[in-house]
Amino acid sequence: MADLHRPGELHLAVLRSPYPHARIRLQAVDQAECAAGVHMIVTAAHLGGARIPSTAPRPHPAFERGVSLELHEPPIPVLAQDIVRYVGESIAAVVADSRAMAEDATELLRLDVWPMPAVMDFSDAFGGKQLYDEVPGNVAASIRIERGNRPPAASVAHTVRAKLRIGRHGAVPLETRGALALPELDGRITLWTSTQIPHQVRAAITTALGWPEERLRVIAPAVGGGFGGKANVYPEEVLVTFCAATLRRPVRWVEDRFEHLVASTQSRDQLHEVELAVDGQGTILSYTDDFVVNIGASNHWVGGVIANTGLHALGPYRMPYVLVTGRAVTSNKAPSAQYRGAGRPEACFALERSLDIAAAGLMLDPFEIRRRNLIQPHELPYAQGLPQRDGVPITYDASDYPAILETARGLAEPESWPGLRDTAERAGKRFGIGCAAYVEATGRGPFEGALVKVLRDGSVDVYTGAASAGQGHATTLARVCANVLGIAESSVRVVGGDTDLIPRGIGTFGSRTAVVAGNAVHEASLEVRARLCEMAAEVLQLQRNEVAWLEGEARASNGQRLGLLDIASTAGAADHLQATAYWSPETVTWTMGVQVVAVEVSPRTGAVRILRHALAHDSGPSLDEATVEGQLVGGIAQGLGGALLEDFTYSDEGQPESTTLATYLTPNCLDMSEVRLATIQASASNPLGIKGVGESGTIATMAAVANAVSLALGAELNETPLTPVRVWTAAQSGR
Amino acid sequence: MKPAAFDYVRPTTLDDAIDVLTTWPQSVILAGGQSLVPMLNMRLARPSAVVDIGRLPLREIAQIAGGVRVSALVTHLQLERSADINAYLPLLAAAAHLIGHVAIRSRGTIGGSMAHADPAAQELAVAIALDAKVEVTSSMGLRQIAASELVVGRWTTVLEPGDMVTAVEFPLPPSGAGWGIAEFKRRTGDFGLAGACALLWPGGGRLTAFGLTSAAVRIDEAVAAGDPAQVAKRAASMIELANRRDHAWQLAVFEAVVEEAVEEAARRMVT
C-alpha cells in the first residue's frame, strides 16, 4: 500500500484519543486548519456522526434459536464525537501536503477532557459502568449450546474444574493497513485499500456516507498479510474516501506501527471456566464450558466470535453431555475482530488442557485419553445434533481421527523422546510432550463468485471478490481454471478484490476461499469450456455433441481440432467466452487435525524451547501442496506467538503497553523450529473435494505447547502466553 | 509517526561538526541512527537540528599500546567481523554479535551505543568490564572519561551539549584471562533482560552485570565466592533492583546468566 501513489496526492493523519474512556470536546480546529500545508480537518460533526455499519453476514435464524444467540452490537463511529472509548480511537482527521505536516497539525488540536473510569477486564465489565446505551450490562452477545443428558453422578470418577485464560493477541501483519482514494472524472471514487473484504468495504463506506453503492470502486491491491485483522471496515477507509471526494484530490493514509498496535483490531482475550467429567477409564461423560470474550470497544463480528468459540468447544470427541455458555463483553481496550482461528484456538485450549488435566489425574498417557474419546471412523459422518451458523445441522465429514492422532505422534518421533529427555535433564532442564486435537469448520458461505473470461490472445482472466492477502490465489485459483480448460496455469491471470470487475463478493477469511471461490472458479470455468465447445462446433460446422474439449483444444469426432486461441480470436468470441458463477456451499466443510510438540523448559529462567513440532491435518485433496504447507507452517508460527510471546497488555488505568514491536513480541524466523507435516487427504463433498486450510495450523498450537510445558513441570499452565515469568512461577510450585 | 521538523547538517570534518554542535542549540548527533531515528519518528526526541556525523573519518580500529582503539563510527558488525578484534579482544566481538539483528548491527555504531547508554548495551558493558576509556571531543578539546563514569543512569550520561564521543580505548585483559558473556532474551535480536560479562584469571576476576539495573555495574567481589553457581548466588545478592512485580524471577534469570558467563570464562581461562 505504501508504494501506491497518485500525482497530486495529499496525506491524512488521525488525531487519536490518549484516554481510554472520557468525555471530550475538540478545540482549536480553526487554528489547526490554518497550519502550514493543511487542506482540511474532518470532525465527527462534518460526517453527521456517521457510523460504520456491520456488513457481517447474519447467522441463520435456526441457528440463533438453536443456541439462544443474543446480539447487542456496539456502534462503531467513524470519528468519536463526545465520548472516547479506547486509547487510539479516531477523533479527527487532518489532510495536508505531507504526512509530517498533517501530524504537526494534529498537535495543534486541543481536547477538553472529563476522564471516566476505564472498564478493562471481565470483572470490570460485568456490573461496571455501561459503555454504550446499545449494549445493556456491557454484554454484546451471548450464546447457550446444550446437547445430551447429564451423566448420573455415580458414573463420574474424576471431575476437572479449571479456569483457562487466553491472552489478547492479534494479526499484526508484516504490512500495516493503508488506503488511497482517487476522485475520478465522472464523480466516482476509486479506493485502494489493504483489505480482505473489498465488497463489504464498498457497502459499509457508501452506507456510512449515504452514497449510492455505484459511486465507489474498491480495489484490494497486493496486501501484505491479513489474518482477519483486515476483514473489517475501518474509520480511515471512510475518511480518505470522504476527503478525496470533498477536496477532489487523491488522499492517502498509511498506518504506522503505533497506530496498528493501538487501533487495529486485536483478538482472543477469553476466559473459560470448564468442568470435565470422566469415568475411571478417562471416557468423557460431560463437558461444560462457560466462557467470556473481552471484545474491547467494538467488534464487527461479535456474533461470529462467540458462535465459533462455542461450536468448536465440542472438539473431535464423543461427548454424551455438553453445555457451552458464552458472553462477549465490551471494554475500553482496542476494538477486536476474528483472528486466524477465530475462537477455535480458544475453544481448543480450554478442552485440550482439560483433557490433559484429567489424564494427569487418572495417571493416563495424554495420547491414550484421546484415543479413548475420539470419534471413530465408522461413526463418521457424525451428526452433532446442533445447528451450524448457516442453520444446517452440524455433521463432521468422513475422516479417520485416530489415524490422524497416531500420524502426528509418529511425526514427532517418539523413539527420540527418551534421548531428548536425558539431554535436557543433564543440562538442568525439563522435557515434556504435549498434544492437542481439533475439528474445524471451513469453507463457510454464504457464497463467493468468479468471472472467467477468455481474452482475444487466448489467455484467461479470473475475477473474484475474494482478495488475496498472501494466500497464493494466483496459483491455486489459476490452477482450478487451467485444469478445467486444459491450458497452462501461466496463461491464467487471477484478479481478486476489484468491485468493478465482479459485482458481488464476500471476501477472504475463515478458511473459505479455496473451497468457496475455488468451486465458483470451477463452475464458471466449466461453463466457459462448454461455450468453447459450442463455438468450436459452430466454426467447424458440426453438432455440439460432435465436439469435445481435451488438452486445451476442441476435438471433433471427425478428427478436426481447434485450439483455444483459434476460438478466442473469432469475431464475437469475447462477449460469448465468459461466465460468472456464484457458488454457495450447502454448509461448512469439517476438517480435523492433531499437533504434537516436544519442549525443553528451563526451570531457572522459564524459557521454553520447542524440540519437535508435528502437525497431521486432514486438508483434503490439495490445490497446491506448497500453499497448503505454507498455510500450516505459517499458522503454527502465529500459534507459537500466541502460545509464548504475543500479548496486548494494558495498565490498570487503561493505557496500552504494547505500542511497539519491542514490547509486542511476534515470533521471528530465527527462533522458529522445524515443523513436520503430514496432510491427510479425505475428500469433502464439494465438486473439488477440497477443505479450507488457512487457519488450521494455528488452532492447536497454544494447547499443545501449554500441555507440553505443564507435563514437563508437573504443573498447570492455564494462561497464555506462557511467558518466562509464568513458566518460572509454575516451575517453583511444580514438582 | 513522522518526526517534527528539524534542520539537518552533515559536516565533513570533526572541527565543523564540533562547531555546529556548539553553536546550534538543542542539536543531536546522528551516527548509525538505530535509536535516534525511532525516537525522532515517535517524536520522543524533538531536536532543532540533527548533525549527521556519517561523513567524519571515525571508522578506524587501531592497536595502541596495551589495547585497542575503536573510533566512534565503527559499526557493531565491523567489530564482530574484525580480525584484530577477534584476535585481541574476542569478548568485544562476542558482545557485538549479541546486538539486535544484522541489519541493526550493520548501521549501529559503538560511539552511538556509548552515548545512548541503554541499560542493556553490550559494548558499554564490555567497556565497563575492561576499564575502557571513552574519548570525548568538544570545543574545549579532547578528554577521556572512564566508561564506568560515563553513565549516570538509564539513557543518561555525563556528556554535555557540544560533546561528541569520538573513540573508545579498550585495554586488553590480563594475559591468560578467560572471558564469558551471556544474556537472557525472549527472542533472538531482542534487548537482553539480564546480562553478565565475566573475566577470570588465576587468582582474580571481574564481573559486570547489565540489562537489569539502570546502568551496567561491576560486582567483582562476587568472583571470590568460588564455583560458578556460588558466584551467581553472590552476584544476585549484590544487585539492587527497583521493586518490580517480577523481581524474584529477574534475580533468578540473572543468576542463570551469571553462572553461564562465569562457566564460559572458566573454560577459556589459561591456567
Interface residues (C-beta under 8 A of the other chain):
Chain A: S98 R99 A100 E103 D104 D256 R257 F258 E259 S602 R604 T605 G606 A607 L645 T660 A662 L665 P667 N668 L670 D671 P724 V725 W728 T729
Chain B: M1 K2 P3 A4 A5 P38 N41 M42 R43 H101 F184 R186 R187 T188 G189 D190 F191 D246 W249 A252 V253 E255 A256
